[in-house]
Amino acid sequence: MGFAKEKSFIEESEILKVLGHPVRLKIVAGLCTKECNVKKIWECLELPQATVSQHLALLKNKGIISGKRDGAEVYYSVVHPFAKRVVDILK
């Protein structure tokens, strides 16, 4: 094993840290199957909208999810391939 992949391991470890929170992992797992808006996410998780929004902001800032605006709503989906692989492995 060489050290050429060190940078990749750093990025992957950051993704794993973010996915280490159960709420964020649930959000990413759900978004791997279907894109959703914030209201649908917090209704499904039965959590306050502000809590879900904080988690979504962190996931978006780390490049794990992306939002697509449709009128007044934003629909989120998973865009990071490693995050998708992690969820697939856990299923």
Secondary structure, DSSP 4 states (H G I P E B T S, - for coil): --STTHHHHHHHHHHHHHHTSHHHHHHHHHHHH--EEHHHHHHHHT--HHHHHHHHHHHHHTTSEEEEEETTEEEEEE--HHHHHHHHHH-
